[in-house]
Amino acid sequence: MDNQSLRESARALFPGGVNSPVRSFRSVGGNPVPIARGEGPYVFDAEGRRYVDYIAAFGPLILGHAHPAVVGAVQRAAAEGTAFGALTPGEVELGRRLCEATGLERVRFVNSGTEATMTAIRLARAATGRDIIVKFDGCYHGHNDGLLVKAGSGVATLGLSDSAGVPEAIAGLTAVLPYNDPEALRAWFAANGERTAAVIVESIAGNMGLVLPEPAFLAALQEVPRAHGALLIADEVITGFRLRYGLSGRLPGADLVCLGKIIGGGLPVGAFGGRAEVMSLLTPEGPVYQAGTLSGNPLVMAAGVAMLDQLATGQPYRRAEELARHLENGLGTAIRRAEVPASVVRDGSMLTLFFRATPPRDYAEARESDTAAFARFHAAMLERGILLPPSQFETWFVSAAHTEAAIDATVVAAHEALR
Ligand SMILES: *Cc1c(COP(=O)(O)O)cnc(C)c1O
């Protein structure tokens, strides 16, 4: 089927023609590209047209598409049986690697990042006997009811539902504070500390475009919740194993850590972990219920082990970062030449080009970006064979499989597109 027939068939089958909303290209307009296959830094649409890919499945594919070690591991695992509903060697293998690389004492595997944050919050509530959760505006932690919440009218009020179908009674248990604002965090805890179970935060914010955490904010996150008996939940679903082998290192004191994306090698995965004492509150050891028919699935575990084997050498990180730096420099030059008010934010192999003269510090600033300009830029890049994440508020992912040629082609396209 050609691209257009696929899109039409999909629209008749799935709401908005997709199974996850950002894929619809709603925020950039234009037609979503149905992808038939991928190879290294490239994806190919249903008509065989090739694109340099910076979506990378929204984060997992740090080794690029169809890495032979990952594909081989999944094929071998599939031949041995796809699911058992029992402990398997693959879980022990990946679990051990995760704990060794992260310092987490215990982990549990789930099927998505959404499940990981959902259960981390349940655990934090059980551990503290408190109900209220603090999150930060612009951070995304999956589509759990209690996390689809926007800020209320003031920084010291509880949140409001940010999706139809989320009861205000649930949204009202979440407070939303500005990212990178240690004073707002202190003020919240001074007034509501004894009611607050946990703070959940992206160690590096990747879901409002890339927004880097400032040192004073990171320091407050490690100090303030603990001082009030609340837990810190570091959401490392994007950043875990993205910048280096293990956690990002931004929030070393976190009580619970959520993982996903890279650790499953591109298969559906999530995990959360922490100290044995907190994790032992989970069933069957403790009273906090959590389960999953396909959790720790052998194909996922095999893909994760193969992925981590490749990453353990550190080489893919050096390579991906070198390429990302090359891209950052090229985009910077293109922005200056075109004299457009735009800025590039990068950390390791993650990057966002904001149509805003200076990098945003929080979601309010990120939202000041010229999203119409981003939409035009996205379309112009797509025309030139470069597939960017279809929103100003997403992070571009460079993989270790990108090549100098692919990056150079991207920079040339950006020079043209920005004009
Ligand atoms: C992607 C993401 C999630 C949700 O993971 P899913 O597997 O999509 O449910 C949670 N937190 C962060 C930071 C993410 O980027």
The ligand as an SDF file (V2000), in Angstrom:
LIG
                    3D

 15 15  0  0  0  0  0  0  0  0999 V2000
    8.1560    8.1920   27.2210 C   0  0  0  0  0  0  0  0  0  0  0  0
    8.1440    8.6400   28.6190 C   0  0  0  0  0  0  0  0  0  0  0  0
    7.3290    8.0460   29.5970 C   0  0  0  0  0  0  0  0  0  0  0  0
    6.2520    7.0670   29.2490 C   0  0  0  0  0  0  0  0  0  0  0  0
    6.7510    5.9040   28.6990 O   0  0  0  0  0  0  0  0  0  0  0  0
    5.7760    4.9900   27.7950 P   0  0  0  0  0  0  0  0  0  0  0  0
    6.5780    3.7730   27.5350 O   0  0  0  0  0  0  0  0  0  0  0  0
    5.4640    5.8050   26.5840 O   0  0  0  0  0  0  0  0  0  0  0  0
    4.5610    4.7340   28.6080 O   0  0  0  0  0  0  0  0  0  0  0  0
    7.4920    8.4170   30.9070 C   0  0  0  0  0  0  0  0  0  0  0  0
    8.3920    9.3450   31.2570 N   0  0  0  0  0  0  0  0  0  0  0  0
    9.1800    9.9510   30.3620 C   0  0  0  0  0  0  0  0  0  0  0  0
   10.1880   10.9470   30.7980 C   0  0  0  0  0  0  0  0  0  0  0  0
    9.0620    9.6360   29.0070 C   0  0  0  0  0  0  0  0  0  0  0  0
    9.8040   10.2890   28.1090 O   0  0  0  0  0  0  0  0  0  0  0  0
  1  2  1  0
  2  3  1  0
  2 14  2  0
  3  4  1  0
  3 10  2  0
  4  5  1  0
  5  6  1  0
  6  7  2  0
  6  8  1  0
  6  9  1  0
 10 11  1  0
 11 12  2  0
 12 13  1  0
 12 14  1  0
 14 15  1  0
M  END
$$$$
